[in-house]
């Protein structure tokens, strides 16, 4: 799950949990909203953790290249 998908789940869950006032017999929309918000937060934490670990692995594996120039004539 990406960061954008997690934020979308949090927003949809908040809308269902706090803004929708519909009485249904078999479905509790407030519970579904809370479940979506919790899963969005868990997905957001997981996706940020994956991004941080990728960034650390990329920074650790880089090699530095040094350029050395040899001049045969003196510069003018």
mmCIF file of the N, C-alpha and C atoms, coordinates in Angstrom:
data_MODEL
# 
_entry.id   MODEL 
# 
loop_
_atom_site.group_PDB 
_atom_site.id 
_atom_site.type_symbol 
_atom_site.label_atom_id 
_atom_site.label_alt_id 
_atom_site.label_comp_id 
_atom_site.label_asym_id 
_atom_site.label_entity_id 
_atom_site.label_seq_id 
_atom_site.pdbx_PDB_ins_code 
_atom_site.Cartn_x 
_atom_site.Cartn_y 
_atom_site.Cartn_z 
_atom_site.occupancy 
_atom_site.B_iso_or_equiv 
_atom_site.pdbx_formal_charge 
_atom_site.auth_seq_id 
_atom_site.auth_comp_id 
_atom_site.auth_asym_id 
_atom_site.auth_atom_id 
_atom_site.pdbx_PDB_model_num 
ATOM 1   N N  . UNK A 1 1  ? 0.842   -1.159 0.000   1.00 0.00 ? 1  UNK A N  1 
ATOM 2   C CA . UNK A 1 1  ? 0.000   0.000  0.000   1.00 0.00 ? 1  UNK A CA 1 
ATOM 3   C C  . UNK A 1 1  ? 0.896   1.234  0.000   1.00 0.00 ? 1  UNK A C  1 
ATOM 4   N N  . UNK A 1 2  ? 0.533   2.204  -0.790  1.00 0.00 ? 2  UNK A N  1 
ATOM 5   C CA . UNK A 1 2  ? 1.337   3.413  -0.886  1.00 0.00 ? 2  UNK A CA 1 
ATOM 6   C C  . UNK A 1 2  ? 0.886   4.444  0.137   1.00 0.00 ? 2  UNK A C  1 
ATOM 7   N N  . UNK A 1 3  ? 1.637   5.513  0.213   1.00 0.00 ? 3  UNK A N  1 
ATOM 8   C CA . UNK A 1 3  ? 1.298   6.577  1.156   1.00 0.00 ? 3  UNK A CA 1 
ATOM 9   C C  . UNK A 1 3  ? -0.027  7.230  0.764   1.00 0.00 ? 3  UNK A C  1 
ATOM 10  N N  . UNK A 1 4  ? -0.223  7.437  -0.525  1.00 0.00 ? 4  UNK A N  1 
ATOM 11  C CA . UNK A 1 4  ? -1.475  8.042  -0.994  1.00 0.00 ? 4  UNK A CA 1 
ATOM 12  C C  . UNK A 1 4  ? -2.688  7.160  -0.731  1.00 0.00 ? 4  UNK A C  1 
ATOM 13  N N  . UNK A 1 5  ? -2.531  5.865  -0.921  1.00 0.00 ? 5  UNK A N  1 
ATOM 14  C CA . UNK A 1 5  ? -3.631  4.943  -0.635  1.00 0.00 ? 5  UNK A CA 1 
ATOM 15  C C  . UNK A 1 5  ? -3.965  4.908  0.843   1.00 0.00 ? 5  UNK A C  1 
ATOM 16  N N  . UNK A 1 6  ? -2.966  4.982  1.683   1.00 0.00 ? 6  UNK A N  1 
ATOM 17  C CA . UNK A 1 6  ? -3.197  4.994  3.129   1.00 0.00 ? 6  UNK A CA 1 
ATOM 18  C C  . UNK A 1 6  ? -3.922  6.261  3.556   1.00 0.00 ? 6  UNK A C  1 
ATOM 19  N N  . UNK A 1 7  ? -3.511  7.380  3.002   1.00 0.00 ? 7  UNK A N  1 
ATOM 20  C CA . UNK A 1 7  ? -4.180  8.647  3.333   1.00 0.00 ? 7  UNK A CA 1 
ATOM 21  C C  . UNK A 1 7  ? -5.618  8.626  2.834   1.00 0.00 ? 7  UNK A C  1 
ATOM 22  N N  . UNK A 1 8  ? -5.855  8.037  1.667   1.00 0.00 ? 8  UNK A N  1 
ATOM 23  C CA . UNK A 1 8  ? -7.216  7.923  1.147   1.00 0.00 ? 8  UNK A CA 1 
ATOM 24  C C  . UNK A 1 8  ? -8.080  7.070  2.072   1.00 0.00 ? 8  UNK A C  1 
ATOM 25  N N  . UNK A 1 9  ? -7.528  5.965  2.591   1.00 0.00 ? 9  UNK A N  1 
ATOM 26  C CA . UNK A 1 9  ? -8.286  5.138  3.534   1.00 0.00 ? 9  UNK A CA 1 
ATOM 27  C C  . UNK A 1 9  ? -8.619  5.909  4.804   1.00 0.00 ? 9  UNK A C  1 
ATOM 28  N N  . UNK A 1 10 ? -7.679  6.693  5.291   1.00 0.00 ? 10 UNK A N  1 
ATOM 29  C CA . UNK A 1 10 ? -7.934  7.484  6.492   1.00 0.00 ? 10 UNK A CA 1 
ATOM 30  C C  . UNK A 1 10 ? -9.040  8.500  6.240   1.00 0.00 ? 10 UNK A C  1 
ATOM 31  N N  . UNK A 1 11 ? -9.012  9.152  5.092   1.00 0.00 ? 11 UNK A N  1 
ATOM 32  C CA . UNK A 1 11 ? -10.023 10.161 4.766   1.00 0.00 ? 11 UNK A CA 1 
ATOM 33  C C  . UNK A 1 11 ? -11.394 9.519  4.597   1.00 0.00 ? 11 UNK A C  1 
ATOM 34  N N  . UNK A 1 12 ? -11.465 8.415  3.865   1.00 0.00 ? 12 UNK A N  1 
ATOM 35  C CA . UNK A 1 12 ? -12.749 7.736  3.661   1.00 0.00 ? 12 UNK A CA 1 
ATOM 36  C C  . UNK A 1 12 ? -13.296 7.223  4.987   1.00 0.00 ? 12 UNK A C  1 
ATOM 37  N N  . UNK A 1 13 ? -12.420 6.676  5.832   1.00 0.00 ? 13 UNK A N  1 
ATOM 38  C CA . UNK A 1 13 ? -12.854 6.217  7.144   1.00 0.00 ? 13 UNK A CA 1 
ATOM 39  C C  . UNK A 1 13 ? -13.359 7.351  8.015   1.00 0.00 ? 13 UNK A C  1 
ATOM 40  N N  . UNK A 1 14 ? -12.700 8.506  7.952   1.00 0.00 ? 14 UNK A N  1 
ATOM 41  C CA . UNK A 1 14 ? -13.144 9.655  8.740   1.00 0.00 ? 14 UNK A CA 1 
ATOM 42  C C  . UNK A 1 14 ? -14.500 10.160 8.251   1.00 0.00 ? 14 UNK A C  1 
ATOM 43  N N  . UNK A 1 15 ? -14.696 10.142 6.951   1.00 0.00 ? 15 UNK A N  1 
ATOM 44  C CA . UNK A 1 15 ? -15.995 10.564 6.407   1.00 0.00 ? 15 UNK A CA 1 
ATOM 45  C C  . UNK A 1 15 ? -17.090 9.607  6.868   1.00 0.00 ? 15 UNK A C  1 
ATOM 46  N N  . UNK A 1 16 ? -16.825 8.310  6.767   1.00 0.00 ? 16 UNK A N  1 
ATOM 47  C CA . UNK A 1 16 ? -17.830 7.337  7.203   1.00 0.00 ? 16 UNK A CA 1 
ATOM 48  C C  . UNK A 1 16 ? -18.046 7.386  8.712   1.00 0.00 ? 16 UNK A C  1 
ATOM 49  N N  . UNK A 1 17 ? -17.001 7.615  9.462   1.00 0.00 ? 17 UNK A N  1 
ATOM 50  C CA . UNK A 1 17 ? -17.111 7.596  10.916  1.00 0.00 ? 17 UNK A CA 1 
ATOM 51  C C  . UNK A 1 17 ? -17.739 8.835  11.513  1.00 0.00 ? 17 UNK A C  1 
ATOM 52  N N  . UNK A 1 18 ? -17.470 9.994  10.931  1.00 0.00 ? 18 UNK A N  1 
ATOM 53  C CA . UNK A 1 18 ? -17.903 11.226 11.559  1.00 0.00 ? 18 UNK A CA 1 
ATOM 54  C C  . UNK A 1 18 ? -18.966 12.013 10.791  1.00 0.00 ? 18 UNK A C  1 
ATOM 55  N N  . UNK A 1 19 ? -19.035 11.869 9.484   1.00 0.00 ? 19 UNK A N  1 
ATOM 56  C CA . UNK A 1 19 ? -19.908 12.732 8.699   1.00 0.00 ? 19 UNK A CA 1 
ATOM 57  C C  . UNK A 1 19 ? -21.180 12.058 8.215   1.00 0.00 ? 19 UNK A C  1 
ATOM 58  N N  . UNK A 1 20 ? -21.197 10.757 8.094   1.00 0.00 ? 20 UNK A N  1 
ATOM 59  C CA . UNK A 1 20 ? -22.376 10.063 7.565   1.00 0.00 ? 20 UNK A CA 1 
ATOM 60  C C  . UNK A 1 20 ? -23.263 9.664  8.739   1.00 0.00 ? 20 UNK A C  1 
ATOM 61  N N  . UNK A 1 21 ? -24.522 10.089 8.668   1.00 0.00 ? 21 UNK A N  1 
ATOM 62  C CA . UNK A 1 21 ? -25.485 9.765  9.717   1.00 0.00 ? 21 UNK A CA 1 
ATOM 63  C C  . UNK A 1 21 ? -26.655 9.010  9.099   1.00 0.00 ? 21 UNK A C  1 
ATOM 64  N N  . UNK A 1 22 ? -26.440 7.734  8.828   1.00 0.00 ? 22 UNK A N  1 
ATOM 65  C CA . UNK A 1 22 ? -27.465 6.880  8.242   1.00 0.00 ? 22 UNK A CA 1 
ATOM 66  C C  . UNK A 1 22 ? -27.667 5.690  9.174   1.00 0.00 ? 22 UNK A C  1 
ATOM 67  N N  . UNK A 1 23 ? -28.919 5.373  9.471   1.00 0.00 ? 23 UNK A N  1 
ATOM 68  C CA . UNK A 1 23 ? -29.223 4.215  10.307  1.00 0.00 ? 23 UNK A CA 1 
ATOM 69  C C  . UNK A 1 23 ? -29.506 3.018  9.410   1.00 0.00 ? 23 UNK A C  1 
ATOM 70  N N  . UNK A 1 24 ? -28.644 2.035  9.462   1.00 0.00 ? 24 UNK A N  1 
ATOM 71  C CA . UNK A 1 24 ? -28.855 0.810  8.701   1.00 0.00 ? 24 UNK A CA 1 
ATOM 72  C C  . UNK A 1 24 ? -29.019 -0.346 9.676   1.00 0.00 ? 24 UNK A C  1 
ATOM 73  N N  . UNK A 1 25 ? -29.667 -1.386 9.213   1.00 0.00 ? 25 UNK A N  1 
ATOM 74  C CA . UNK A 1 25 ? -29.977 -2.510 10.091  1.00 0.00 ? 25 UNK A CA 1 
ATOM 75  C C  . UNK A 1 25 ? -28.774 -3.420 10.301  1.00 0.00 ? 25 UNK A C  1 
ATOM 76  N N  . UNK A 1 26 ? -28.084 -3.767 9.234   1.00 0.00 ? 26 UNK A N  1 
ATOM 77  C CA . UNK A 1 26 ? -27.039 -4.789 9.310   1.00 0.00 ? 26 UNK A CA 1 
ATOM 78  C C  . UNK A 1 26 ? -25.616 -4.237 9.277   1.00 0.00 ? 26 UNK A C  1 
ATOM 79  N N  . UNK A 1 27 ? -25.444 -2.986 8.901   1.00 0.00 ? 27 UNK A N  1 
ATOM 80  C CA . UNK A 1 27 ? -24.105 -2.430 8.712   1.00 0.00 ? 27 UNK A CA 1 
ATOM 81  C C  . UNK A 1 27 ? -23.930 -1.227 9.638   1.00 0.00 ? 27 UNK A C  1 
ATOM 82  N N  . UNK A 1 28 ? -22.870 -1.249 10.425  1.00 0.00 ? 28 UNK A N  1 
ATOM 83  C CA . UNK A 1 28 ? -22.539 -0.112 11.281  1.00 0.00 ? 28 UNK A CA 1 
ATOM 84  C C  . UNK A 1 28 ? -21.456 0.705  10.580  1.00 0.00 ? 28 UNK A C  1 
ATOM 85  N N  . UNK A 1 29 ? -21.861 1.845  10.013  1.00 0.00 ? 29 UNK A N  1 
ATOM 86  C CA . UNK A 1 29 ? -20.925 2.654  9.232   1.00 0.00 ? 29 UNK A CA 1 
ATOM 87  C C  . UNK A 1 29 ? -19.847 3.290  10.105  1.00 0.00 ? 29 UNK A C  1 
ATOM 88  N N  . UNK A 1 30 ? -20.151 3.583  11.350  1.00 0.00 ? 30 UNK A N  1 
ATOM 89  C CA . UNK A 1 30 ? -19.124 4.142  12.237  1.00 0.00 ? 30 UNK A CA 1 
ATOM 90  C C  . UNK A 1 30 ? -18.020 3.117  12.508  1.00 0.00 ? 30 UNK A C  1 
ATOM 91  N N  . UNK A 1 31 ? -18.393 1.854  12.680  1.00 0.00 ? 31 UNK A N  1 
ATOM 92  C CA . UNK A 1 31 ? -17.388 0.803  12.888  1.00 0.00 ? 31 UNK A CA 1 
ATOM 93  C C  . UNK A 1 31 ? -16.544 0.600  11.641  1.00 0.00 ? 31 UNK A C  1 
ATOM 94  N N  . UNK A 1 32 ? -17.178 0.634  10.481  1.00 0.00 ? 32 UNK A N  1 
ATOM 95  C CA . UNK A 1 32 ? -16.434 0.502  9.225   1.00 0.00 ? 32 UNK A CA 1 
ATOM 96  C C  . UNK A 1 32 ? -15.483 1.683  9.054   1.00 0.00 ? 32 UNK A C  1 
ATOM 97  N N  . UNK A 1 33 ? -15.922 2.884  9.427   1.00 0.00 ? 33 UNK A N  1 
ATOM 98  C CA . UNK A 1 33 ? -15.054 4.058  9.357   1.00 0.00 ? 33 UNK A CA 1 
ATOM 99  C C  . UNK A 1 33 ? -13.845 3.931  10.256  1.00 0.00 ? 33 UNK A C  1 
ATOM 100 N N  . UNK A 1 34 ? -14.056 3.424  11.480  1.00 0.00 ? 34 UNK A N  1 
ATOM 101 C CA . UNK A 1 34 ? -12.935 3.247  12.400  1.00 0.00 ? 34 UNK A CA 1 
ATOM 102 C C  . UNK A 1 34 ? -11.974 2.187  11.870  1.00 0.00 ? 34 UNK A C  1 
ATOM 103 N N  . UNK A 1 35 ? -12.511 1.097  11.326  1.00 0.00 ? 35 UNK A N  1 
ATOM 104 C CA . UNK A 1 35 ? -11.660 0.047  10.756  1.00 0.00 ? 35 UNK A CA 1 
ATOM 105 C C  . UNK A 1 35 ? -10.828 0.592  9.600   1.00 0.00 ? 35 UNK A C  1 
ATOM 106 N N  . UNK A 1 36 ? -11.441 1.396  8.733   1.00 0.00 ? 36 UNK A N  1 
ATOM 107 C CA . UNK A 1 36 ? -10.705 1.979  7.606   1.00 0.00 ? 36 UNK A CA 1 
ATOM 108 C C  . UNK A 1 36 ? -9.628  2.948  8.091   1.00 0.00 ? 36 UNK A C  1 
ATOM 109 N N  . UNK A 1 37 ? -9.935  3.746  9.114   1.00 0.00 ? 37 UNK A N  1 
ATOM 110 C CA . UNK A 1 37 ? -8.927  4.674  9.628   1.00 0.00 ? 37 UNK A CA 1 
ATOM 111 C C  . UNK A 1 37 ? -7.751  3.926  10.258  1.00 0.00 ? 37 UNK A C  1 
ATOM 112 N N  . UNK A 1 38 ? -8.039  2.874  11.008  1.00 0.00 ? 38 UNK A N  1 
ATOM 113 C CA . UNK A 1 38 ? -6.958  2.093  11.624  1.00 0.00 ? 38 UNK A CA 1 
ATOM 114 C C  . UNK A 1 38 ? -6.104  1.415  10.561  1.00 0.00 ? 38 UNK A C  1 
ATOM 115 N N  . UNK A 1 39 ? -6.742  0.827  9.549   1.00 0.00 ? 39 UNK A N  1 
ATOM 116 C CA . UNK A 1 39 ? -5.963  0.182  8.495   1.00 0.00 ? 39 UNK A CA 1 
ATOM 117 C C  . UNK A 1 39 ? -5.169  1.204  7.686   1.00 0.00 ? 39 UNK A C  1 
ATOM 118 N N  . UNK A 1 40 ? -5.698  2.408  7.512   1.00 0.00 ? 40 UNK A N  1 
ATOM 119 C CA . UNK A 1 40 ? -4.950  3.463  6.833   1.00 0.00 ? 40 UNK A CA 1 
ATOM 120 C C  . UNK A 1 40 ? -3.726  3.897  7.613   1.00 0.00 ? 40 UNK A C  1 
ATOM 121 N N  . UNK A 1 41 ? -3.861  3.998  8.929   1.00 0.00 ? 41 UNK A N  1 
ATOM 122 C CA . UNK A 1 41 ? -2.716  4.375  9.763   1.00 0.00 ? 41 UNK A CA 1 
ATOM 123 C C  . UNK A 1 41 ? -1.649  3.284  9.742   1.00 0.00 ? 41 UNK A C  1 
ATOM 124 N N  . UNK A 1 42 ? -2.081  2.020  9.828   1.00 0.00 ? 42 UNK A N  1 
ATOM 125 C CA . UNK A 1 42 ? -1.127  0.910  9.773   1.00 0.00 ? 42 UNK A CA 1 
ATOM 126 C C  . UNK A 1 42 ? -0.420  0.878  8.414   1.00 0.00 ? 42 UNK A C  1 
ATOM 127 N N  . UNK A 1 43 ? -1.175  1.074  7.340   1.00 0.00 ? 43 UNK A N  1 
ATOM 128 C CA . UNK A 1 43 ? -0.572  1.118  6.005   1.00 0.00 ? 43 UNK A CA 1 
ATOM 129 C C  . UNK A 1 43 ? 0.375   2.285  5.838   1.00 0.00 ? 43 UNK A C  1 
ATOM 130 N N  . UNK A 1 44 ? 0.039   3.430  6.428   1.00 0.00 ? 44 UNK A N  1 
ATOM 131 C CA . UNK A 1 44 ? 0.909   4.601  6.344   1.00 0.00 ? 44 UNK A CA 1 
ATOM 132 C C  . UNK A 1 44 ? 2.218   4.353  7.084   1.00 0.00 ? 44 UNK A C  1 
ATOM 133 N N  . UNK A 1 45 ? 2.139   3.755  8.258   1.00 0.00 ? 45 UNK A N  1 
ATOM 134 C CA . UNK A 1 45 ? 3.350   3.444  9.017   1.00 0.00 ? 45 UNK A CA 1 
ATOM 135 C C  . UNK A 1 45 ? 4.217   2.440  8.256   1.00 0.00 ? 45 UNK A C  1 
ATOM 136 N N  . UNK A 1 46 ? 3.577   1.422  7.668   1.00 0.00 ? 46 UNK A N  1 
ATOM 137 C CA . UNK A 1 46 ? 4.339   0.411  6.924   1.00 0.00 ? 46 UNK A CA 1 
ATOM 138 C C  . UNK A 1 46 ? 4.996   1.004  5.680   1.00 0.00 ? 46 UNK A C  1 
ATOM 139 N N  . UNK A 1 47 ? 4.277   1.841  4.945   1.00 0.00 ? 47 UNK A N  1 
ATOM 140 C CA . UNK A 1 47 ? 4.853   2.401  3.722   1.00 0.00 ? 47 UNK A CA 1 
ATOM 141 C C  . UNK A 1 47 ? 5.981   3.388  4.031   1.00 0.00 ? 47 UNK A C  1 
ATOM 142 N N  . UNK A 1 48 ? 5.857   4.156  5.104   1.00 0.00 ? 48 UNK A N  1 
ATOM 143 C CA . UNK A 1 48 ? 6.943   5.060  5.488   1.00 0.00 ? 48 UNK A CA 1 
ATOM 144 C C  . UNK A 1 48 ? 8.160   4.255  5.931   1.00 0.00 ? 48 UNK A C  1 
ATOM 145 N N  . UNK A 1 49 ? 7.937   3.159  6.653   1.00 0.00 ? 49 UNK A N  1 
ATOM 146 C CA . UNK A 1 49 ? 9.052   2.313  7.085   1.00 0.00 ? 49 UNK A CA 1 
ATOM 147 C C  . UNK A 1 49 ? 9.778   1.710  5.890   1.00 0.00 ? 49 UNK A C  1 
ATOM 148 N N  . UNK A 1 50 ? 9.038   1.294  4.872   1.00 0.00 ? 50 UNK A N  1 
ATOM 149 C CA . UNK A 1 50 ? 9.655   0.731  3.669   1.00 0.00 ? 50 UNK A CA 1 
ATOM 150 C C  . UNK A 1 50 ? 10.462  1.802  2.944   1.00 0.00 ? 50 UNK A C  1 
ATOM 151 N N  . UNK A 1 51 ? 9.915   3.021  2.847   1.00 0.00 ? 51 UNK A N  1 
ATOM 152 C CA . UNK A 1 51 ? 10.645  4.101  2.174   1.00 0.00 ? 51 UNK A CA 1 
ATOM 153 C C  . UNK A 1 51 ? 11.937  4.446  2.904   1.00 0.00 ? 51 UNK A C  1 
ATOM 154 N N  . UNK A 1 52 ? 11.889  4.477  4.226   1.00 0.00 ? 52 UNK A N  1 
ATOM 155 C CA . UNK A 1 52 ? 13.088  4.800  5.006   1.00 0.00 ? 52 UNK A CA 1 
ATOM 156 C C  . UNK A 1 52 ? 14.138  3.708  4.845   1.00 0.00 ? 52 UNK A C  1 
ATOM 157 N N  . UNK A 1 53 ? 13.717  2.445  4.861   1.00 0.00 ? 53 UNK A N  1 
ATOM 158 C CA . UNK A 1 53 ? 14.688  1.367  4.714   1.00 0.00 ? 53 UNK A CA 1 
ATOM 159 C C  . UNK A 1 53 ? 15.296  1.354  3.311   1.00 0.00 ? 53 UNK A C  1 
ATOM 160 N N  . UNK A 1 54 ? 14.519  1.684  2.303   1.00 0.00 ? 54 UNK A N  1 
ATOM 161 C CA . UNK A 1 54 ? 15.076  1.775  0.944   1.00 0.00 ? 54 UNK A CA 1 
ATOM 162 C C  . UNK A 1 54 ? 16.083  2.909  0.842   1.00 0.00 ? 54 UNK A C  1 
ATOM 163 N N  . UNK A 1 55 ? 15.773  4.022  1.469   1.00 0.00 ? 55 UNK A N  1 
ATOM 164 C CA . UNK A 1 55 ? 16.674  5.167  1.407   1.00 0.00 ? 55 UNK A CA 1 
ATOM 165 C C  . UNK A 1 55 ? 17.989  4.865  2.117   1.00 0.00 ? 55 UNK A C  1 
ATOM 166 N N  . UNK A 1 56 ? 17.911  4.171  3.261   1.00 0.00 ? 56 UNK A N  1 
ATOM 167 C CA . UNK A 1 56 ? 19.135  3.810  3.977   1.00 0.00 ? 56 UNK A CA 1 
ATOM 168 C C  . UNK A 1 56 ? 19.963  2.814  3.188   1.00 0.00 ? 56 UNK A C  1 
ATOM 169 N N  . UNK A 1 57 ? 19.312  1.849  2.556   1.00 0.00 ? 57 UNK A N  1 
ATOM 170 C CA . UNK A 1 57 ? 20.041  0.851  1.771   1.00 0.00 ? 57 UNK A CA 1 
ATOM 171 C C  . UNK A 1 57 ? 20.707  1.505  0.566   1.00 0.00 ? 57 UNK A C  1 
ATOM 172 N N  . UNK A 1 58 ? 20.037  2.457  -0.037  1.00 0.00 ? 58 UNK A N  1 
ATOM 173 C CA . UNK A 1 58 ? 20.603  3.144  -1.189  1.00 0.00 ? 58 UNK A CA 1 
ATOM 174 C C  . UNK A 1 58 ? 21.784  4.005  -0.772  1.00 0.00 ? 58 UNK A C  1 
ATOM 175 N N  . UNK A 1 59 ? 21.702  4.645  0.378   1.00 0.00 ? 59 UNK A N  1 
ATOM 176 C CA . UNK A 1 59 ? 22.792  5.505  0.836   1.00 0.00 ? 59 UNK A CA 1 
ATOM 177 C C  . UNK A 1 59 ? 23.998  4.673  1.264   1.00 0.00 ? 59 UNK A C  1 
ATOM 178 N N  . UNK A 1 60 ? 23.763  3.507  1.823   1.00 0.00 ? 60 UNK A N  1 
ATOM 179 C CA . UNK A 1 60 ? 24.859  2.653  2.261   1.00 0.00 ? 60 UNK A CA 1 
ATOM 180 C C  . UNK A 1 60 ? 25.587  2.025  1.086   1.00 0.00 ? 60 UNK A C  1 
ATOM 181 N N  . UNK A 1 61 ? 24.904  1.736  0.005   1.00 0.00 ? 61 UNK A N  1 
ATOM 182 C CA . UNK A 1 61 ? 25.511  1.030  -1.107  1.00 0.00 ? 61 UNK A CA 1 
ATOM 183 C C  . UNK A 1 61 ? 26.167  1.913  -2.141  1.00 0.00 ? 61 UNK A C  1 
ATOM 184 N N  . UNK A 1 62 ? 26.192  3.221  -1.935  1.00 0.00 ? 62 UNK A N  1 
ATOM 185 C CA . UNK A 1 62 ? 26.781  4.103  -2.945  1.00 0.00 ? 62 UNK A CA 1 
ATOM 186 C C  . UNK A 1 62 ? 28.295  4.092  -2.833  1.00 0.00 ? 62 UNK A C  1 
ATOM 187 N N  . UNK A 1 63 ? 28.918  4.240  -3.961  1.00 0.00 ? 63 UNK A N  1 
ATOM 188 C CA . UNK A 1 63 ? 30.369  4.340  -3.999  1.00 0.00 ? 63 UNK A CA 1 
ATOM 189 C C  . UNK A 1 63 ? 30.735  5.734  -4.482  1.00 0.00 ? 63 UNK A C  1 
ATOM 190 N N  . UNK A 1 64 ? 31.830  6.233  -3.999  1.00 0.00 ? 64 UNK A N  1 
ATOM 191 C CA . UNK A 1 64 ? 32.269  7.554  -4.397  1.00 0.00 ? 64 UNK A CA 1 
ATOM 192 C C  . UNK A 1 64 ? 33.302  7.426  -5.502  1.00 0.00 ? 64 UNK A C  1 
ATOM 193 N N  . UNK A 1 65 ? 33.137  8.264  -6.493  1.00 0.00 ? 65 UNK A N  1 
ATOM 194 C CA . UNK A 1 65 ? 34.044  8.252  -7.633  1.00 0.00 ? 65 UNK A CA 1 
ATOM 195 C C  . UNK A 1 65 ? 34.873  9.521  -7.586  1.00 0.00 ? 65 UNK A C  1 
ATOM 196 N N  . UNK A 1 66 ? 36.164  9.354  -7.641  1.00 0.00 ? 66 UNK A N  1 
ATOM 197 C CA . UNK A 1 66 ? 37.074  10.493 -7.639  1.00 0.00 ? 66 UNK A CA 1 
ATOM 198 C C  . UNK A 1 66 ? 37.668  10.631 -9.034  1.00 0.00 ? 66 UNK A C  1 
ATOM 199 N N  . UNK A 1 67 ? 37.745  11.863 -9.480  1.00 0.00 ? 67 UNK A N  1 
ATOM 200 C CA . UNK A 1 67 ? 38.305  12.130 -10.799 1.00 0.00 ? 67 UNK A CA 1 
ATOM 201 C C  . UNK A 1 67 ? 39.702  12.701 -10.625 1.00 0.00 ? 67 UNK A C  1 
ATOM 202 N N  . UNK A 1 68 ? 40.599  12.159 -11.372 1.00 0.00 ? 68 UNK A N  1 
ATOM 203 C CA . UNK A 1 68 ? 41.983  12.611 -11.299 1.00 0.00 ? 68 UNK A CA 1 
ATOM 204 C C  . UNK A 1 68 ? 42.417  13.012 -12.708 1.00 0.00 ? 68 UNK A C  1 
ATOM 205 N N  . UNK A 1 69 ? 42.895  14.214 -12.835 1.00 0.00 ? 69 UNK A N  1 
ATOM 206 C CA . UNK A 1 69 ? 43.309  14.694 -14.152 1.00 0.00 ? 69 UNK A CA 1 
ATOM 207 C C  . UNK A 1 69 ? 44.824  14.862 -14.171 1.00 0.00 ? 69 UNK A C  1 
ATOM 208 N N  . UNK A 1 70 ? 45.400  14.410 -15.261 1.00 0.00 ? 70 UNK A N  1 
ATOM 209 C CA . UNK A 1 70 ? 46.843  14.550 -15.453 1.00 0.00 ? 70 UNK A CA 1 
ATOM 210 C C  . UNK A 1 70 ? 47.070  15.469 -16.648 1.00 0.00 ? 70 UNK A C  1 
ATOM 211 N N  . UNK A 1 71 ? 47.787  16.542 -16.426 1.00 0.00 ? 71 UNK A N  1 
ATOM 212 C CA . UNK A 1 71 ? 48.072  17.505 -17.493 1.00 0.00 ? 71 UNK A CA 1 
ATOM 213 C C  . UNK A 1 71 ? 49.495  17.259 -18.016 1.00 0.00 ? 71 UNK A C  1 
ATOM 214 N N  . UNK A 1 72 ? 49.585  17.257 -19.325 1.00 0.00 ? 72 UNK A N  1 
ATOM 215 C CA . UNK A 1 72 ? 50.913  17.111 -19.922 1.00 0.00 ? 72 UNK A CA 1 
ATOM 216 C C  . UNK A 1 72 ? 51.534  18.465 -20.205 1.00 0.00 ? 72 UNK A C  1 
ATOM 217 N N  . UNK A 1 73 ? 50.700  19.488 -20.366 1.00 0.00 ? 73 UNK A N  1 
ATOM 218 C CA . UNK A 1 73 ? 51.194  20.838 -20.615 1.00 0.00 ? 73 UNK A CA 1 
ATOM 219 C C  . UNK A 1 73 ? 50.715  21.737 -19.478 1.00 0.00 ? 73 UNK A C  1 
ATOM 220 N N  . UNK A 1 74 ? 51.480  22.723 -19.148 1.00 0.00 ? 74 UNK A N  1 
ATOM 221 C CA . UNK A 1 74 ? 51.005  23.672 -18.124 1.00 0.00 ? 74 UNK A CA 1 
ATOM 222 C C  . UNK A 1 74 ? 49.848  24.508 -18.680 1.00 0.00 ? 74 UNK A C  1 
ATOM 223 N N  . UNK A 1 75 ? 48.897  24.858 -17.859 1.00 0.00 ? 75 UNK A N  1 
ATOM 224 C CA . UNK A 1 75 ? 47.769  25.671 -18.345 1.00 0.00 ? 75 UNK A CA 1 
ATOM 225 C C  . UNK A 1 75 ? 48.223  27.070 -18.736 1.00 0.00 ? 75 UNK A C  1 
ATOM 226 N N  . UNK A 1 76 ? 47.563  27.658 -19.713 1.00 0.00 ? 76 UNK A N  1 
ATOM 227 C CA . UNK A 1 76 ? 47.947  28.991 -20.189 1.00 0.00 ? 76 UNK A CA 1 
ATOM 228 C C  . UNK A 1 76 ? 47.215  30.072 -19.484 1.00 0.00 ? 76 UNK A C  1 
# 
